[in-house]
Amino acid sequence: MKIRTWDKVQVMSGKDKDRGQISTVLQSFPDTNKVIVKDINVVTRHLKRQGTNPGQIIKMEKAIDASNVMLICPFTEKPTRVGFVKIEEKWVTKKFRFSKKALQEKGGEAKKYIIK
């Protein structure tokens, strides 16, 4: 999955009030390809009284599909697609994410635009 926890993302599709907003990912679920984004897709949940706990109304974020959000490039501050590049460090090959938008606009190698 190309979106990780604490990434800055922009909502590309979904509810009208959420579309175009920029926020951070609070949690990601790679097995279902869903993410929970801060203050996006907020729903109201009514909880019934249980034992000594009183009934209450809670507002919470629900998960949205990861394909509905786009990563914000830290180099250009624009929504970007994500690519992967493998880099050898000593005897280990590691896989890193890089910004395709920065690569397209500024040029050079993908190693220069690695997203941490």
CNS distance restraints for C-alpha pairs under 8 A (distance, minus, plus):
assign (resid   1 and name CA) (resid  30 and name CA) 5.88 0.50 0.50
assign (resid   1 and name CA) (resid  33 and name CA) 7.00 0.50 0.50
assign (resid   2 and name CA) (resid  82 and name CA) 6.61 0.50 0.50
assign (resid   2 and name CA) (resid  97 and name CA) 7.78 0.50 0.50
assign (resid   3 and name CA) (resid   7 and name CA) 6.77 0.50 0.50
assign (resid   3 and name CA) (resid  28 and name CA) 7.43 0.50 0.50
assign (resid   3 and name CA) (resid  66 and name CA) 7.03 0.50 0.50
assign (resid   3 and name CA) (resid  71 and name CA) 6.99 0.50 0.50
assign (resid   4 and name CA) (resid  25 and name CA) 7.15 0.50 0.50
assign (resid   4 and name CA) (resid  27 and name CA) 7.66 0.50 0.50
assign (resid   4 and name CA) (resid  28 and name CA) 6.09 0.50 0.50
assign (resid   5 and name CA) (resid  24 and name CA) 7.91 0.50 0.50
assign (resid   5 and name CA) (resid  25 and name CA) 5.19 0.50 0.50
assign (resid   5 and name CA) (resid  26 and name CA) 5.69 0.50 0.50
assign (resid   5 and name CA) (resid  27 and name CA) 5.21 0.50 0.50
assign (resid   5 and name CA) (resid  28 and name CA) 5.75 0.50 0.50
assign (resid   6 and name CA) (resid  24 and name CA) 5.61 0.50 0.50
assign (resid   6 and name CA) (resid  25 and name CA) 4.94 0.50 0.50
assign (resid   6 and name CA) (resid  26 and name CA) 6.01 0.50 0.50
assign (resid   6 and name CA) (resid  27 and name CA) 7.70 0.50 0.50
assign (resid   7 and name CA) (resid  24 and name CA) 5.57 0.50 0.50
assign (resid   7 and name CA) (resid  25 and name CA) 5.52 0.50 0.50
assign (resid   7 and name CA) (resid  71 and name CA) 6.97 0.50 0.50
assign (resid   7 and name CA) (resid  72 and name CA) 7.91 0.50 0.50
assign (resid   8 and name CA) (resid  22 and name CA) 7.05 0.50 0.50
assign (resid   8 and name CA) (resid  23 and name CA) 5.75 0.50 0.50
assign (resid   8 and name CA) (resid  24 and name CA) 4.48 0.50 0.50
assign (resid   8 and name CA) (resid  25 and name CA) 6.57 0.50 0.50
assign (resid   8 and name CA) (resid  71 and name CA) 6.13 0.50 0.50
assign (resid   8 and name CA) (resid  72 and name CA) 5.63 0.50 0.50
assign (resid   9 and name CA) (resid  22 and name CA) 5.65 0.50 0.50
assign (resid   9 and name CA) (resid  23 and name CA) 5.65 0.50 0.50
assign (resid   9 and name CA) (resid  24 and name CA) 5.91 0.50 0.50
assign (resid   9 and name CA) (resid  25 and name CA) 7.08 0.50 0.50
assign (resid   9 and name CA) (resid  69 and name CA) 6.15 0.50 0.50
assign (resid   9 and name CA) (resid  70 and name CA) 5.36 0.50 0.50
assign (resid   9 and name CA) (resid  71 and name CA) 4.41 0.50 0.50
assign (resid   9 and name CA) (resid  72 and name CA) 5.17 0.50 0.50
assign (resid   9 and name CA) (resid  79 and name CA) 7.49 0.50 0.50
assign (resid  10 and name CA) (resid  20 and name CA) 6.03 0.50 0.50
assign (resid  10 and name CA) (resid  21 and name CA) 5.59 0.50 0.50
assign (resid  10 and name CA) (resid  22 and name CA) 4.33 0.50 0.50
assign (resid  10 and name CA) (resid  23 and name CA) 6.46 0.50 0.50
assign (resid  10 and name CA) (resid  69 and name CA) 5.54 0.50 0.50
assign (resid  10 and name CA) (resid  70 and name CA) 5.31 0.50 0.50
assign (resid  10 and name CA) (resid  71 and name CA) 6.46 0.50 0.50
assign (resid  10 and name CA) (resid  72 and name CA) 6.61 0.50 0.50
assign (resid  10 and name CA) (resid  79 and name CA) 6.74 0.50 0.50
assign (resid  11 and name CA) (resid  18 and name CA) 6.72 0.50 0.50
assign (resid  11 and name CA) (resid  19 and name CA) 5.27 0.50 0.50
assign (resid  11 and name CA) (resid  20 and name CA) 5.25 0.50 0.50
assign (resid  11 and name CA) (resid  21 and name CA) 5.67 0.50 0.50
assign (resid  11 and name CA) (resid  22 and name CA) 6.59 0.50 0.50
assign (resid  11 and name CA) (resid  68 and name CA) 6.11 0.50 0.50
assign (resid  11 and name CA) (resid  69 and name CA) 4.45 0.50 0.50
assign (resid  11 and name CA) (resid  70 and name CA) 6.50 0.50 0.50
assign (resid  12 and name CA) (resid  19 and name CA) 5.65 0.50 0.50
assign (resid  12 and name CA) (resid  20 and name CA) 5.88 0.50 0.50
assign (resid  12 and name CA) (resid  68 and name CA) 5.43 0.50 0.50
assign (resid  12 and name CA) (resid  69 and name CA) 5.34 0.50 0.50
assign (resid  12 and name CA) (resid  70 and name CA) 6.69 0.50 0.50
assign (resid  13 and name CA) (resid  18 and name CA) 7.98 0.50 0.50
assign (resid  13 and name CA) (resid  19 and name CA) 5.53 0.50 0.50
assign (resid  13 and name CA) (resid  20 and name CA) 7.86 0.50 0.50
assign (resid  13 and name CA) (resid  68 and name CA) 5.27 0.50 0.50
assign (resid  13 and name CA) (resid  69 and name CA) 7.29 0.50 0.50
assign (resid  14 and name CA) (resid  18 and name CA) 6.71 0.50 0.50
assign (resid  14 and name CA) (resid  19 and name CA) 6.05 0.50 0.50
assign (resid  14 and name CA) (resid  68 and name CA) 7.04 0.50 0.50
assign (resid  15 and name CA) (resid  19 and name CA) 6.12 0.50 0.50
assign (resid  15 and name CA) (resid  41 and name CA) 7.52 0.50 0.50
assign (resid  18 and name CA) (resid  40 and name CA) 6.03 0.50 0.50
assign (resid  18 and name CA) (resid  41 and name CA) 6.98 0.50 0.50
assign (resid  23 and name CA) (resid  37 and name CA) 6.59 0.50 0.50
assign (resid  23 and name CA) (resid  38 and name CA) 6.02 0.50 0.50
assign (resid  23 and name CA) (resid  39 and name CA) 7.52 0.50 0.50
assign (resid  23 and name CA) (resid  40 and name CA) 7.94 0.50 0.50
assign (resid  24 and name CA) (resid  37 and name CA) 5.77 0.50 0.50
assign (resid  24 and name CA) (resid  38 and name CA) 5.77 0.50 0.50
assign (resid  25 and name CA) (resid  35 and name CA) 6.73 0.50 0.50
assign (resid  25 and name CA) (resid  36 and name CA) 5.89 0.50 0.50
assign (resid  25 and name CA) (resid  37 and name CA) 4.40 0.50 0.50
assign (resid  25 and name CA) (resid  38 and name CA) 6.22 0.50 0.50
assign (resid  26 and name CA) (resid  35 and name CA) 7.62 0.50 0.50
assign (resid  26 and name CA) (resid  36 and name CA) 5.57 0.50 0.50
assign (resid  26 and name CA) (resid  37 and name CA) 5.53 0.50 0.50
assign (resid  26 and name CA) (resid  38 and name CA) 6.09 0.50 0.50
assign (resid  27 and name CA) (resid  35 and name CA) 5.80 0.50 0.50
assign (resid  27 and name CA) (resid  36 and name CA) 5.19 0.50 0.50
assign (resid  27 and name CA) (resid  37 and name CA) 7.27 0.50 0.50
assign (resid  28 and name CA) (resid  33 and name CA) 7.71 0.50 0.50
assign (resid  28 and name CA) (resid  34 and name CA) 6.11 0.50 0.50
assign (resid  28 and name CA) (resid  35 and name CA) 4.33 0.50 0.50
assign (resid  28 and name CA) (resid  36 and name CA) 6.32 0.50 0.50
assign (resid  29 and name CA) (resid  33 and name CA) 5.73 0.50 0.50
assign (resid  29 and name CA) (resid  34 and name CA) 5.23 0.50 0.50
assign (resid  29 and name CA) (resid  35 and name CA) 5.96 0.50 0.50
assign (resid  30 and name CA) (resid  34 and name CA) 6.69 0.50 0.50
assign (resid  33 and name CA) (resid  65 and name CA) 6.11 0.50 0.50
assign (resid  33 and name CA) (resid  66 and name CA) 5.69 0.50 0.50
assign (resid  34 and name CA) (resid  63 and name CA) 5.92 0.50 0.50
assign (resid  34 and name CA) (resid  64 and name CA) 5.43 0.50 0.50
assign (resid  34 and name CA) (resid  65 and name CA) 4.34 0.50 0.50
assign (resid  34 and name CA) (resid  66 and name CA) 4.95 0.50 0.50
assign (resid  35 and name CA) (resid  63 and name CA) 5.26 0.50 0.50
assign (resid  35 and name CA) (resid  64 and name CA) 5.56 0.50 0.50
assign (resid  35 and name CA) (resid  65 and name CA) 6.22 0.50 0.50
assign (resid  35 and name CA) (resid  66 and name CA) 5.72 0.50 0.50
assign (resid  36 and name CA) (resid  40 and name CA) 7.84 0.50 0.50
assign (resid  36 and name CA) (resid  61 and name CA) 6.61 0.50 0.50
assign (resid  36 and name CA) (resid  62 and name CA) 6.19 0.50 0.50
assign (resid  36 and name CA) (resid  63 and name CA) 4.50 0.50 0.50
assign (resid  36 and name CA) (resid  64 and name CA) 6.35 0.50 0.50
assign (resid  37 and name CA) (resid  41 and name CA) 7.87 0.50 0.50
assign (resid  37 and name CA) (resid  61 and name CA) 7.16 0.50 0.50
assign (resid  37 and name CA) (resid  63 and name CA) 7.36 0.50 0.50
assign (resid  37 and name CA) (resid  64 and name CA) 7.88 0.50 0.50
assign (resid  38 and name CA) (resid  61 and name CA) 6.98 0.50 0.50
assign (resid  39 and name CA) (resid  61 and name CA) 6.49 0.50 0.50
assign (resid  40 and name CA) (resid  61 and name CA) 6.28 0.50 0.50
assign (resid  40 and name CA) (resid  62 and name CA) 7.84 0.50 0.50
assign (resid  41 and name CA) (resid  61 and name CA) 5.58 0.50 0.50
assign (resid  41 and name CA) (resid  62 and name CA) 5.74 0.50 0.50
assign (resid  41 and name CA) (resid  63 and name CA) 7.46 0.50 0.50
assign (resid  41 and name CA) (resid  64 and name CA) 7.43 0.50 0.50
assign (resid  42 and name CA) (resid  59 and name CA) 6.40 0.50 0.50
assign (resid  42 and name CA) (resid  60 and name CA) 5.38 0.50 0.50
assign (resid  42 and name CA) (resid  61 and name CA) 4.40 0.50 0.50
assign (resid  42 and name CA) (resid  62 and name CA) 6.31 0.50 0.50
assign (resid  43 and name CA) (resid  59 and name CA) 5.60 0.50 0.50
assign (resid  43 and name CA) (resid  60 and name CA) 5.58 0.50 0.50
assign (resid  43 and name CA) (resid  61 and name CA) 6.26 0.50 0.50
assign (resid  43 and name CA) (resid  62 and name CA) 6.92 0.50 0.50
assign (resid  44 and name CA) (resid  57 and name CA) 6.76 0.50 0.50
assign (resid  44 and name CA) (resid  58 and name CA) 5.70 0.50 0.50
assign (resid  44 and name CA) (resid  59 and name CA) 4.52 0.50 0.50
assign (resid  44 and name CA) (resid  60 and name CA) 6.55 0.50 0.50
assign (resid  45 and name CA) (resid  57 and name CA) 5.69 0.50 0.50
assign (resid  45 and name CA) (resid  58 and name CA) 5.06 0.50 0.50
assign (resid  45 and name CA) (resid  59 and name CA) 6.11 0.50 0.50
assign (resid  45 and name CA) (resid  60 and name CA) 7.38 0.50 0.50
assign (resid  46 and name CA) (resid  55 and name CA) 7.62 0.50 0.50
assign (resid  46 and name CA) (resid  56 and name CA) 6.07 0.50 0.50
assign (resid  46 and name CA) (resid  57 and name CA) 4.58 0.50 0.50
assign (resid  46 and name CA) (resid  58 and name CA) 6.38 0.50 0.50
assign (resid  47 and name CA) (resid  55 and name CA) 5.45 0.50 0.50
assign (resid  47 and name CA) (resid  56 and name CA) 5.31 0.50 0.50
assign (resid  47 and name CA) (resid  57 and name CA) 6.12 0.50 0.50
assign (resid  47 and name CA) (resid  58 and name CA) 7.50 0.50 0.50
assign (resid  48 and name CA) (resid  54 and name CA) 7.50 0.50 0.50
assign (resid  48 and name CA) (resid  55 and name CA) 4.71 0.50 0.50
assign (resid  48 and name CA) (resid  56 and name CA) 6.94 0.50 0.50
assign (resid  49 and name CA) (resid  53 and name CA) 5.79 0.50 0.50
assign (resid  49 and name CA) (resid  54 and name CA) 4.77 0.50 0.50
assign (resid  49 and name CA) (resid  55 and name CA) 4.07 0.50 0.50
assign (resid  49 and name CA) (resid  56 and name CA) 7.60 0.50 0.50
assign (resid  50 and name CA) (resid  54 and name CA) 6.84 0.50 0.50
assign (resid  50 and name CA) (resid  55 and name CA) 7.41 0.50 0.50
assign (resid  64 and name CA) (resid  68 and name CA) 7.20 0.50 0.50
assign (resid  65 and name CA) (resid  69 and name CA) 7.64 0.50 0.50
assign (resid  70 and name CA) (resid  79 and name CA) 5.72 0.50 0.50
assign (resid  70 and name CA) (resid  80 and name CA) 6.39 0.50 0.50
assign (resid  70 and name CA) (resid  81 and name CA) 7.00 0.50 0.50
assign (resid  71 and name CA) (resid  79 and name CA) 5.55 0.50 0.50
assign (resid  71 and name CA) (resid  80 and name CA) 5.67 0.50 0.50
assign (resid  71 and name CA) (resid  81 and name CA) 6.91 0.50 0.50
assign (resid  71 and name CA) (resid  82 and name CA) 7.56 0.50 0.50
assign (resid  72 and name CA) (resid  77 and name CA) 5.78 0.50 0.50
assign (resid  72 and name CA) (resid  78 and name CA) 5.35 0.50 0.50
assign (resid  72 and name CA) (resid  79 and name CA) 4.41 0.50 0.50
assign (resid  72 and name CA) (resid  80 and name CA) 5.93 0.50 0.50
assign (resid  73 and name CA) (resid  77 and name CA) 5.03 0.50 0.50
assign (resid  73 and name CA) (resid  78 and name CA) 5.52 0.50 0.50
assign (resid  73 and name CA) (resid  79 and name CA) 6.02 0.50 0.50
assign (resid  73 and name CA) (resid  80 and name CA) 5.78 0.50 0.50
assign (resid  73 and name CA) (resid  99 and name CA) 6.16 0.50 0.50
assign (resid  73 and name CA) (resid 101 and name CA) 7.30 0.50 0.50
assign (resid  73 and name CA) (resid 102 and name CA) 7.30 0.50 0.50
assign (resid  73 and name CA) (resid 115 and name CA) 7.96 0.50 0.50
assign (resid  74 and name CA) (resid 115 and name CA) 7.42 0.50 0.50
assign (resid  75 and name CA) (resid 102 and name CA) 6.43 0.50 0.50
assign (resid  75 and name CA) (resid 113 and name CA) 7.50 0.50 0.50
assign (resid  76 and name CA) (resid 101 and name CA) 7.64 0.50 0.50
assign (resid  76 and name CA) (resid 102 and name CA) 6.28 0.50 0.50
assign (resid  78 and name CA) (resid 101 and name CA) 7.79 0.50 0.50
assign (resid  79 and name CA) (resid 101 and name CA) 7.79 0.50 0.50
assign (resid  80 and name CA) (resid  99 and name CA) 6.26 0.50 0.50
assign (resid  80 and name CA) (resid 100 and name CA) 6.28 0.50 0.50
assign (resid  80 and name CA) (resid 101 and name CA) 5.24 0.50 0.50
assign (resid  81 and name CA) (resid  99 and name CA) 6.39 0.50 0.50
assign (resid  81 and name CA) (resid 100 and name CA) 5.58 0.50 0.50
assign (resid  81 and name CA) (resid 101 and name CA) 6.73 0.50 0.50
assign (resid  82 and name CA) (resid  97 and name CA) 6.37 0.50 0.50
assign (resid  82 and name CA) (resid  98 and name CA) 5.82 0.50 0.50
assign (resid  82 and name CA) (resid  99 and name CA) 5.27 0.50 0.50
assign (resid  82 and name CA) (resid 100 and name CA) 5.85 0.50 0.50
assign (resid  83 and name CA) (resid  97 and name CA) 5.67 0.50 0.50
assign (resid  83 and name CA) (resid  98 and name CA) 5.31 0.50 0.50
assign (resid  83 and name CA) (resid  99 and name CA) 6.46 0.50 0.50
assign (resid  83 and name CA) (resid 100 and name CA) 6.31 0.50 0.50
assign (resid  84 and name CA) (resid  95 and name CA) 6.55 0.50 0.50
assign (resid  84 and name CA) (resid  96 and name CA) 5.56 0.50 0.50
assign (resid  84 and name CA) (resid  97 and name CA) 4.61 0.50 0.50
assign (resid  84 and name CA) (resid  98 and name CA) 5.97 0.50 0.50
assign (resid  85 and name CA) (resid  95 and name CA) 5.75 0.50 0.50
assign (resid  85 and name CA) (resid  96 and name CA) 5.45 0.50 0.50
assign (resid  85 and name CA) (resid  97 and name CA) 6.48 0.50 0.50
assign (resid  85 and name CA) (resid  98 and name CA) 7.14 0.50 0.50
assign (resid  85 and name CA) (resid 110 and name CA) 7.14 0.50 0.50
assign (resid  85 and name CA) (resid 111 and name CA) 7.52 0.50 0.50
assign (resid  86 and name CA) (resid  93 and name CA) 6.40 0.50 0.50
assign (resid  86 and name CA) (resid  94 and name CA) 5.52 0.50 0.50
assign (resid  86 and name CA) (resid  95 and name CA) 4.46 0.50 0.50
assign (resid  86 and name CA) (resid  96 and name CA) 6.29 0.50 0.50
assign (resid  87 and name CA) (resid  93 and name CA) 5.61 0.50 0.50
assign (resid  87 and name CA) (resid  94 and name CA) 5.37 0.50 0.50
assign (resid  87 and name CA) (resid  95 and name CA) 6.40 0.50 0.50
assign (resid  87 and name CA) (resid  96 and name CA) 7.51 0.50 0.50
assign (resid  88 and name CA) (resid  92 and name CA) 5.73 0.50 0.50
assign (resid  88 and name CA) (resid  93 and name CA) 4.26 0.50 0.50
assign (resid  88 and name CA) (resid  94 and name CA) 6.20 0.50 0.50
assign (resid  89 and name CA) (resid  93 and name CA) 6.11 0.50 0.50
assign (resid  89 and name CA) (resid  94 and name CA) 7.26 0.50 0.50
assign (resid  96 and name CA) (resid 114 and name CA) 6.52 0.50 0.50
assign (resid  96 and name CA) (resid 115 and name CA) 7.44 0.50 0.50
assign (resid  97 and name CA) (resid 114 and name CA) 5.65 0.50 0.50
assign (resid  97 and name CA) (resid 115 and name CA) 5.55 0.50 0.50
assign (resid  97 and name CA) (resid 116 and name CA) 7.55 0.50 0.50
assign (resid  98 and name CA) (resid 110 and name CA) 6.31 0.50 0.50
assign (resid  98 and name CA) (resid 111 and name CA) 7.40 0.50 0.50
assign (resid  98 and name CA) (resid 113 and name CA) 5.29 0.50 0.50
assign (resid  98 and name CA) (resid 114 and name CA) 4.22 0.50 0.50
assign (resid  98 and name CA) (resid 115 and name CA) 5.33 0.50 0.50
assign (resid  99 and name CA) (resid 103 and name CA) 6.42 0.50 0.50
assign (resid  99 and name CA) (resid 110 and name CA) 7.76 0.50 0.50
assign (resid  99 and name CA) (resid 113 and name CA) 5.80 0.50 0.50
assign (resid  99 and name CA) (resid 114 and name CA) 6.71 0.50 0.50
assign (resid  99 and name CA) (resid 115 and name CA) 6.85 0.50 0.50
assign (resid 100 and name CA) (resid 104 and name CA) 6.09 0.50 0.50
assign (resid 101 and name CA) (resid 105 and name CA) 6.15 0.50 0.50
assign (resid 102 and name CA) (resid 106 and name CA) 5.63 0.50 0.50
assign (resid 102 and name CA) (resid 107 and name CA) 7.23 0.50 0.50
assign (resid 102 and name CA) (resid 113 and name CA) 6.72 0.50 0.50
assign (resid 103 and name CA) (resid 107 and name CA) 4.84 0.50 0.50
assign (resid 103 and name CA) (resid 108 and name CA) 6.60 0.50 0.50
assign (resid 103 and name CA) (resid 109 and name CA) 7.14 0.50 0.50
assign (resid 103 and name CA) (resid 110 and name CA) 6.39 0.50 0.50
assign (resid 103 and name CA) (resid 113 and name CA) 6.91 0.50 0.50
assign (resid 108 and name CA) (resid 112 and name CA) 7.39 0.50 0.50
assign (resid 109 and name CA) (resid 113 and name CA) 7.70 0.50 0.50
assign (resid 110 and name CA) (resid 114 and name CA) 6.93 0.50 0.50
